[in-house]
Every structure is written in structure tokens, then in C-alpha cells.
Amino acid sequence: MKRRVGIVGFRGYSGAELVRLLDRHAQVKVILLDHREDSDISQIPAPGKQRQRAAATPETVTAQGLDLVFLATPAEVSMDLAPAMLRAGARVVDLSGAFRLREAPSYSRWYKEPHSAPELPGEAVYGLPEFCRSRIAGARLIANPGCYPTAANLALQPLVASGVIDRSAGIVCDAKSGVSGAGRKPSLKTSFCEVAENFSAYSVLDHRHVPEILMVSGLEEAELSFTAQLLPIHRGILETIYFRARNVTNSSDLLGIYSQKYKDEPFVRVFENRLPDIRGAEQTNFCDIGVRLDAATGRAVVVSVIDNLVKGAAGQAIQNMNLALGFPETEGLL
């Protein structure tokens, strides 16, 4: 018997990606949950397919017997809906930033607004399976990581843990994303005339994803310089990370650290002979990692690539659902 899951925010880019990916998942039935009066099912992929819809309420969780609810919603909506969904007995995978940081005051600092459900961040499990798999399986509330931190932490954490980064020299993470990372809500910044044939940086020195990188990588804020930039493409993230290496003599030493860490991980690919690019990871749940080291100077460069809508959002959310509900982790994703 298929397990029943709900998707709130199915009109947005991440929510629509959830619908697309879950259509090929053999073990779940999807219920679309309306949280706003102007929800329009015609915006969902595969037009004409019959999809069950219901209101995004605790009563629906009970009546439909939902095992899990995805919240592909803005943080303020997630903070409003998550407590009620949890009380009704559903597990929640939240794709916003509402529950990623462990303490409400930290959320307020980086998101510039108060947290309206301060009792939940301490309970939420950060949903980066490669590092948090054992905790995800038993979690009621899973905070799906941000797209930039997913690519950054998969690249940085193994190196930081191995002690091969000279942290006193600082680390630069130069991150570029497609426009879909900004969400579907119209804005001047993401309009065609502003983005096409253009390239721009934003949220310099105070990007809200920085604390997630610090939390998982083990770095201090003063050690990391992170800059997000907007590419004139639909989807994809490429991060170029610069640091000074120590205790290694060639690129193979760094590749060996990654290969050992990720040898049993289904969604991390380590590139030995070339550097990854956005096209290679597009519409997949993979994170692709490549590295170069200049032994004479200790200068090292890591390139980390994901699809921001898949491994950076919907795909990773399904990976988390699979772990939470006891399905094979790769179900619906390979």
C-alpha cells in the first residue's frame, strides 16, 4: 500500500519539482494541499493528470491519513503550518529556512525577522543525509538544507575535518546560482530585463545561508567569505571554493579524502580527471565535486556543482522523506 504525502506550495518552483519527481516514486501517493485561495492546479506539470487536492489543514492530515507533509513555502508560512501538521501526526519536511538554524535568535539575526515558532528549531533535524542520516530516520521535523550550503558543505566539511585547510589564511566561497533559486514570486531583481545578459552579486557579507555553512563545516564566521551571484540561467549552482592547503602534496591527496568520505554515498560524484559543470548535474540529485592543487604555493580550488531545484531543494527533500519513511534512499531519484 502506498504511503500518502502532502505538498504545500506546489505552485512554486521547488513544489512543482516535488510533484514531478514524486510522480515516478513507486511507494507514495501525492495529495496537493492548498494554503492560499488563488492556488491554480493548471500550473502543475503534466497537465490533465488527475491529482487529489485538499486544504492545508490538520483536519486534512487526519482525514487523508498523511504520513508526511512537504512545506515548499516561505519561512513565515512554514512557521505557521508546521506546528499544526506535527500535532496532527504527520512528519514534516520543510524546504524553507524556518527551522535550519538551531536557535530562534540566530534565525532572527540572519533572516531579519522574529521566529514565530521558537519551540521547534531545537527539535528540527538538519536534513543533509550525507552527514545527518542517522538522525533523519527518526525525526518528526526535517529542515531541508539551503541550496548554497548543500554544495558548500559537501565540498568543505571533509577537508575541514581532515585538517588539510589552513584556516588562518581564510576560505573564499564564490557561489553562482540560476534564477529559479530566488523562487517564483515576481520581483524586479529577477525579471528578464534585469537578469538576461547580466551577472550580479547579492547579499554580500550577510547572506542568510552563511550560518548553515558554518554549522555543518565547523568553520568560524571570520574564516569564511561567501558571496552569492545570480547567473542568467534557469537552474544550477556552481561554487568555486579557494583556500590554502597544508599537509598535502597534490590534488590526488584531496581527491582521496573525498573518495573515502563519499565512497558509499549514492548522490556525491567525485571527479578525478576534470572539473564538473552545471550541465552535468542538471535535473539530477547529484553533487559533483572536483579539485585542483598547486603544490608549490599551497593554493587549492574546489568546484562543487548541484541542481538548485533537485539536490538543492526537492530531490534532497525526497531523499529525506525516503529515510524518514523507511524507503530505499534512492527511490524516485535514480
C-alpha positions in Angstrom: 0.0 0.0 0.0 1.3 3.4 -0.9 2.1 6.0 1.8 0.2 9.2 1.5 2.2 12.5 1.4 1.1 16.1 1.0 2.7 19.0 -0.8 2.0 22.6 0.3 3.4 25.2 -2.1 3.1 23.0 -5.1 2.8 26.1 -7.5 6.4 27.3 -6.7 9.5 26.0 -8.5 10.6 23.7 -5.7 7.0 22.4 -5.1 6.4 21.7 -8.8 9.8 19.9 -8.8 8.5 17.8 -5.9 5.4 16.9 -7.9 7.5 16.0 -11.0 9.9 13.8 -9.0 7.2 12.1 -6.9 5.3 11.1 -10.0 7.9 8.5 -10.5 8.1 7.3 -6.9 6.7 3.9 -6.6 5.7 4.0 -3.0 3.8 7.3 -2.4 0.5 8.9 -3.3 0.6 12.7 -3.5 -2.1 15.0 -2.2 -1.8 18.6 -3.2 -2.5 20.9 -0.3 -3.9 24.4 -0.9 -2.8 27.1 1.6 -4.0 30.0 -0.5 -7.2 30.8 -2.2 -5.6 31.5 -5.6 -3.9 28.2 -6.0 -4.1 27.0 -9.6 -3.6 23.4 -10.4 -3.1 24.3 -14.1 0.4 25.5 -13.1 1.5 21.9 -12.2 3.5 19.8 -14.6 1.8 17.0 -16.6 -1.5 19.0 -17.3 -4.6 16.9 -17.3 -3.4 14.3 -14.9 -5.9 13.8 -12.1 -4.4 14.9 -8.7 -6.2 14.9 -5.5 -6.4 18.2 -3.7 -7.4 19.3 -0.2 -6.9 22.2 2.2 -3.6 22.5 4.0 -5.1 21.9 7.5 -4.6 19.5 10.4 -8.1 18.0 9.6 -6.8 17.0 6.1 -3.8 15.3 7.7 -6.1 13.2 9.8 -8.8 12.6 7.2 -6.3 11.7 4.4 -4.0 9.7 6.7 -1.0 11.7 5.6 2.3 10.2 6.8 4.4 13.2 5.8 3.9 16.8 4.6 6.3 18.8 2.4 6.3 22.5 3.1 7.6 24.2 -0.1 6.6 27.5 1.3 8.1 30.8 2.5 9.6 30.7 6.0 6.7 32.6 7.6 4.2 30.1 6.1 6.2 27.2 7.3 6.4 28.5 10.8 2.6 28.9 10.8 1.8 25.4 9.3 4.5 23.1 10.7 3.3 23.1 14.4 -0.3 22.2 13.3 0.8 19.5 10.9 3.1 17.9 13.6 0.3 18.0 16.1 -2.0 16.2 13.6 0.5 13.4 13.4 2.4 14.0 10.1 6.1 14.2 9.8 7.2 17.5 8.1 10.0 18.1 5.6 10.3 21.9 5.4 12.1 23.4 2.4 12.3 26.9 3.8 14.9 28.3 6.1 12.4 28.4 9.1 14.0 25.5 11.1 17.5 25.1 9.7 19.2 27.1 12.5 19.2 25.6 15.9 18.1 28.7 17.9 15.4 31.3 17.2 17.8 34.2 18.0 20.2 33.0 15.3 17.3 32.9 12.8 16.3 36.5 13.8 19.8 37.7 13.2 20.2 36.3 9.7 16.7 36.4 8.4 16.0 39.9 9.9 12.6 38.9 11.5 11.4 37.2 14.6 10.7 33.4 14.7 7.0 32.7 15.3 7.5 29.1 16.4 10.6 29.3 18.6 9.9 25.9 20.3 10.7 24.0 17.0 14.2 24.9 15.8 15.7 22.9 18.7 13.8 19.8 17.7 14.3 20.0 13.9 16.9 17.7 12.3 19.1 19.3 9.6 18.4 17.2 6.5 21.8 16.8 4.9 21.8 13.0 4.6 25.5 12.6 4.0 26.2 13.9 7.5 22.9 13.5 9.4 21.4 10.3 8.1 21.1 8.5 11.4 19.1 11.4 13.0 16.8 11.9 9.9 15.3 8.4 10.1 13.6 9.1 13.4 12.8 12.8 13.0 9.4 14.4 13.2 10.6 17.7 11.6 13.3 17.8 9.0 14.8 21.1 7.9 15.8 20.7 4.3 19.2 22.5 3.7 19.6 25.6 1.6 20.9 25.1 -1.9 24.1 27.1 -1.4 25.0 25.3 1.9 24.4 21.9 0.4 27.1 22.4 -2.3 29.4 24.2 0.1 29.2 21.8 3.0 29.6 18.7 0.8 32.8 20.3 -0.5 34.2 21.8 2.7 33.3 19.5 5.6 35.5 16.6 4.7 38.5 18.9 4.2 37.9 20.8 7.4 37.6 17.6 9.3 40.8 16.2 7.8 42.8 19.3 8.8 44.1 20.0 5.3 42.8 23.6 5.1 45.0 26.4 6.5 42.1 28.1 8.2 44.3 31.1 9.3 44.5 32.0 5.6 40.7 32.2 5.2 38.4 30.5 2.8 36.6 32.1 -0.2 33.4 30.5 -1.5 32.3 32.1 -4.8 28.8 30.8 -5.5 26.8 31.2 -8.6 23.1 30.2 -9.0 20.4 30.1 -11.6 17.4 32.5 -11.2 15.0 29.8 -10.0 16.8 29.8 -6.7 15.1 33.1 -5.9 11.7 31.5 -6.1 8.7 32.1 -8.3 7.3 35.3 -6.8 7.8 38.1 -9.3 10.4 40.8 -8.4 12.4 43.5 -10.3 15.7 41.8 -9.5 14.7 38.5 -11.2 12.8 40.0 -14.1 14.0 39.1 -17.6 15.5 42.5 -18.4 17.5 42.6 -15.2 18.9 39.1 -15.5 19.4 38.5 -19.2 22.9 39.2 -20.4 23.8 40.2 -16.8 25.7 38.8 -13.8 25.4 40.3 -10.3 26.3 39.7 -6.7 23.8 40.0 -3.9 23.5 39.8 -0.1 27.3 40.4 0.2 28.7 39.6 3.7 25.3 38.9 5.2 23.7 36.1 3.1 21.3 34.1 5.2 22.8 30.8 4.1 26.2 31.5 5.8 25.2 30.2 9.2 24.3 26.8 7.7 27.7 26.5 6.1 29.4 27.4 9.5 27.1 25.0 11.4 28.0 21.9 9.3 31.5 22.6 8.2 32.8 23.6 11.6 34.3 26.9 10.4 34.1 30.2 12.2 32.4 33.2 10.6 35.7 35.1 10.4 37.2 32.3 8.4 34.7 32.2 5.5 34.0 34.8 2.9 30.8 33.8 1.0 29.4 35.7 -2.0 26.3 34.7 -3.9 25.9 35.7 -7.5 23.0 35.4 -10.0 23.6 33.7 -13.3 21.3 34.4 -16.3 20.2 30.8 -16.4 17.2 28.9 -15.1 18.7 26.3 -12.8 22.0 25.1 -11.3 24.6 26.1 -8.8 28.4 26.2 -9.3 30.6 27.1 -6.3 34.3 27.8 -6.7 36.0 27.5 -3.3 39.5 28.8 -2.7 41.8 28.0 0.2 45.4 27.4 1.2 46.1 23.7 1.7 48.5 22.1 4.2 49.8 18.6 4.8 49.0 17.5 1.2 51.3 17.4 -1.8 49.0 17.0 -4.8 45.4 17.0 -6.0 45.2 13.3 -5.5 45.6 13.7 -1.8 42.5 15.9 -1.7 40.6 13.6 -4.0 41.4 10.7 -1.7 39.7 12.5 1.2 36.6 12.9 -0.8 36.6 9.4 -2.3 37.0 7.9 1.2 34.2 10.1 2.7 31.7 9.6 -0.1 32.6 6.0 -1.3 29.2 4.7 -0.2 27.1 7.9 -0.9 24.7 7.5 -3.8 24.5 11.2 -4.6 28.0 12.5 -4.5 30.3 12.1 -7.5 34.0 12.9 -7.2 35.6 13.9 -10.5 39.3 12.8 -10.8 40.3 14.0 -14.3 38.2 17.1 -14.9 36.1 19.7 -13.1 32.3 19.4 -13.0 30.0 21.9 -14.6 26.3 22.8 -14.2 25.0 21.0 -17.3 26.3 17.7 -16.0 24.3 17.9 -12.7 21.2 19.5 -14.2 17.9 17.7 -13.3 19.8 15.2 -11.1 20.1 14.8 -7.3 23.9 14.6 -7.6 26.5 16.9 -6.1 29.6 16.8 -8.3 33.0 17.7 -6.8 36.4 18.4 -8.5 39.6 19.8 -7.1 42.9 21.3 -8.2 46.0 22.0 -6.0 49.2 23.9 -6.8 51.7 22.1 -4.5 54.4 24.9 -4.8 52.1 27.6 -3.3 49.5 25.5 -1.5 46.7 27.2 -3.4 43.7 24.9 -3.8 40.4 25.2 -5.7 37.4 23.0 -5.2 34.4 23.2 -7.7 31.1 21.9 -6.3 28.0 21.7 -8.5 24.4 20.9 -7.9 21.0 21.5 -9.4 19.4 24.0 -7.0 15.9 22.6 -7.6 16.9 19.0 -7.0 19.8 18.3 -4.7 19.4 21.9 -3.5 15.6 21.5 -2.8 13.1 18.9 -4.0 15.4 16.0 -4.6 17.1 16.3 -1.3 13.6 16.6 0.4 12.6 13.3 -1.2 15.9 11.8 -0.1 14.9 12.9 3.4 11.4 11.5 3.0 12.8 8.2 1.9 14.9 8.0 5.0 12.1 9.1 7.3 9.6 6.6 5.9 11.9 3.7 5.5 12.1 3.6 1.7 15.3 3.0 -0.2 17.2 6.3 -0.1 17.5 6.5 -3.9 13.8 5.7 -4.6 12.4 8.1 -7.2 15.7 9.8 -7.7 17.8 7.5 -9.8 
